[in-house]
Amino acid sequence: MPTQSNGREESRFPRLVIFCGLPSAGKSTCACYLTEHHGFQLISTDAMRALLWGQQFDQEYRQSIFRDQKEHVLMRVCHVMKVEHLFNGRDVVIDSCALSNRTRRLLFDTNIVDRFSVVATKYLLHVAVTGHTISERNRGRGRVSDWVPRWVPPVANREYRIIHLHNDTEAQLQENFRLLDQHFSE
């Protein structure tokens, strides 16, 4: 039986799920599904960004001279929240674009301090959509969709399991929900 780093005995380790994909791919929809149907604690980088700076990751924010510093602070806040939930045995889902492998590594880090880490079963859920779908969804939300050329697909890693979801149609969304139920039901 696995034992958590905090000494509690558990029937399984808490799960850490990180969604990645382009803006408007459907990450938030799937993350909210895990929260509502499987009891995961949700950490949304969009919600945290709005709470910390009162703005979304829009054109003005992306052009800010303080953007890198703000994103560093955002990742640190998300890290503390994530580790605290995992330490207390709660499953966590992070809703984030995670546009680079560097950002994903930060999100997957479960270290509390230098020599103490929380054990978790880690998943990366890559939500893929076509460029046309991204453009249509972003246009409907009044966003600029200039993200596609900078997108870096997830790289296989022994530390976490990658699950690929496709989300261009309502039928695919329903299939994604079925896959989430299959992977994350107790």
Phi and psi in degrees as a GROMACS rama.xvg file:
@    title "Ramachandran Plot"
@    xaxis  label "Phi"
@    yaxis  label "Psi"
@TYPE xy
-61.6866  144.294  PRO-2
-116.335  127.239  THR-3
-69.8516  154.788  GLN-4
-59.3188  -23.7349  SER-5
-85.3348  7.33694  ASN-6
92.4177  -9.92091  GLY-7
-74.9978  141.119  ARG-8
-92.1741  132.929  GLU-9
-126.928  156.258  GLU-10
-77.2625  -21.3704  SER-11
-155.761  161.07  ARG-12
-75.3972  152.124  PHE-13
-63.4225  154.744  PRO-14
-105.664  139.245  ARG-15
-115.516  117.85  LEU-16
-117.198  126.094  VAL-17
-119.087  123.78  ILE-18
-89.5939  137.065  PHE-19
-136.188  154.947  CYS-20
157.024  171.889  GLY-21
-67.0287  156.573  LEU-22
-56.7486  136.385  PRO-23
75.0265  17.8008  SER-24
-78.0526  -20.9703  ALA-25
112.535  14.7373  GLY-26
-61.8608  -46.4413  LYS-27
-63.4712  -39.0348  SER-28
-60.5198  -46.2197  THR-29
-71.0592  -38.2377  CYS-30
-63.9904  -42.9582  ALA-31
-64.1984  -33.6929  CYS-32
-61.3801  -45.8437  TYR-33
-62.2122  -38.2613  LEU-34
-65.0816  -48.3932  THR-35
-74.184  -36.5503  GLU-36
-102.366  -15.5717  HIS-37
-131.969  7.51682  HIS-38
74.1075  17.5979  GLY-39
-70.0792  148.585  PHE-40
-83.8833  127.013  GLN-41
-94.9571  129.367  LEU-42
-120.015  114.072  ILE-43
-108.847  120.547  SER-44
-66.353  -32.6056  THR-45
-63.2459  -45.5699  ASP-46
-65.7961  -40.893  ALA-47
-65.1697  -40.6994  MET-48
-61.4  -44.6684  ARG-49
-65.0162  -39.1884  ALA-50
-66.4249  -43.6017  LEU-51
-74.4992  -40.5674  LEU-52
-125.636  2.98233  TRP-53
66.3429  25.4071  GLY-54
-151.347  158.437  GLN-55
-89.711  179.484  GLN-56
-82.3808  62.5866  PHE-57
-95.5817  -174.699  ASP-58
-57.7646  -44.743  GLN-59
-60.9108  -45.2099  GLU-60
-63.1187  -45.2681  TYR-61
-64.438  -26.1482  ARG-62
-92.5838  -2.62525  GLN-63
-63.2769  137.928  SER-64
-69.0006  -15.2831  ILE-65
-99.8215  8.72761  PHE-66
-55.2045  -48.8278  ARG-67
-61.871  -40.68  ASP-68
-65.2575  -41.4125  GLN-69
-64.2096  -41.8857  LYS-70
-66.343  -35.874  GLU-71
-62.8649  -46.0485  HIS-72
-61.559  -44.3329  VAL-73
-57.5455  -46.5327  LEU-74
-65.0666  -37.0767  MET-75
-65.1157  -43.8431  ARG-76
-61.877  -46.9409  VAL-77
-60.6057  -40.1571  CYS-78
-60.6054  -47.4321  HIS-79
-61.8335  -45.1593  VAL-80
-61.5433  -46.16  MET-81
-60.0576  -50.6319  LYS-82
-64.3248  -38.8917  VAL-83
-62.7393  -45.0871  GLU-84
-61.2753  -47.4545  HIS-85
-63.3394  -42.1013  LEU-86
-57.2656  -35.9067  PHE-87
-89.5638  13.3903  ASN-88
80.5877  14.6341  GLY-89
-96.5032  139.947  ARG-90
-70.5539  143.084  ASP-91
-128.671  137.82  VAL-92
-121.101  131.307  VAL-93
-111.681  123.686  ILE-94
-99.6222  105.475  ASP-95
-151.968  144.686  SER-96
-62.5769  -37.8454  CYS-97
43.9762  63.1346  ALA-98
-67.7599  -19.0341  LEU-99
-127.506  158.122  SER-100
-64.7811  -31.2385  ASN-101
-61.4899  -46.2832  ARG-102
-63.0419  -41.0848  THR-103
-61.719  -40.5822  ARG-104
-59.7204  -41.9478  ARG-105
-61.553  -41.2645  LEU-106
-68.1995  -31.9783  LEU-107
-82.7497  -13.4975  PHE-108
-61.4369  127.059  ASP-109
-115.952  16.4158  THR-110
-71.4348  135.053  ASN-111
-90.2258  -50.3533  ILE-112
-137.951  179.474  VAL-113
-47.8737  -44.6305  ASP-114
-114.352  16.974  ARG-115
-133.669  125.377  PHE-116
-133.837  149.27  SER-117
-90.3684  134.411  VAL-118
-86.9783  131.04  VAL-119
-147.269  152.136  ALA-120
-85.731  124.459  THR-121
-111.366  136.075  LYS-122
-130.118  141.588  TYR-123
-116.106  117.652  LEU-124
-104.829  110.637  LEU-125
-93.42  116.484  HIS-126
-98.6965  113.098  VAL-127
-105.889  141.309  ALA-128
-143.561  164.661  VAL-129
-78.0897  158.533  THR-130
-58.3154  -36.4123  GLY-131
-62.9317  -44.9353  HIS-132
-62.2288  -43.4906  THR-133
-58.2918  -48.1169  ILE-134
-59.9068  -44.7815  SER-135
-64.4542  -46.4734  GLU-136
-65.2095  -42.7261  ARG-137
-67.3471  -39.1107  ASN-138
-60.4943  -40.8914  ARG-139
-65.1005  -23.0065  GLY-140
-102.376  3.57918  ARG-141
72.0585  27.0448  GLY-142
-104.326  155.381  ARG-143
-87.7861  133.554  VAL-144
-109.755  79.3494  SER-145
-108.438  21.792  ASP-146
-85.7285  -30.009  TRP-147
-52.6721  -44.795  VAL-148
-64.4516  -23.0373  PRO-149
-95.75  -3.04515  ARG-150
-68.5837  131.057  TRP-151
-113.548  114.406  VAL-152
-63.1471  154.411  PRO-153
-62.4759  144.608  PRO-154
-105.068  136.432  VAL-155
-56.9712  141.946  ALA-156
-149.387  136.466  ASN-157
-67.0956  -19.2543  ARG-158
-72.8222  -26.0111  GLU-159
-141.07  161.466  TYR-160
-97.7745  132.31  ARG-161
-99.3157  131.653  ILE-162
-122.272  125.909  ILE-163
-98.6365  129.096  HIS-164
-118.481  146.488  LEU-165
-117.185  135.67  HIS-166
-140.086  52.137  ASN-167
-91.5376  -25.4059  ASP-168
-128.989  164.912  THR-169
-61.6785  -37.5159  GLU-170
-63.4218  -40.4469  ALA-171
-66.3612  -38.1534  GLN-172
-60.4401  -45.201  LEU-173
-62.9757  -38.1161  GLN-174
-65.0315  -37.7163  GLU-175
-61.1059  -43.4288  ASN-176
-60.8414  -40.8792  PHE-177
-62.9682  -43.2244  ARG-178
-64.578  -39.6733  LEU-179
-62.9231  -42.3994  LEU-180
-60.5327  -43.611  ASP-181
-62.7907  -42.9315  GLN-182
-79.8512  -32.0035  HIS-183
-119.04  9.01629  PHE-184
-72.2936  144.377  SER-185
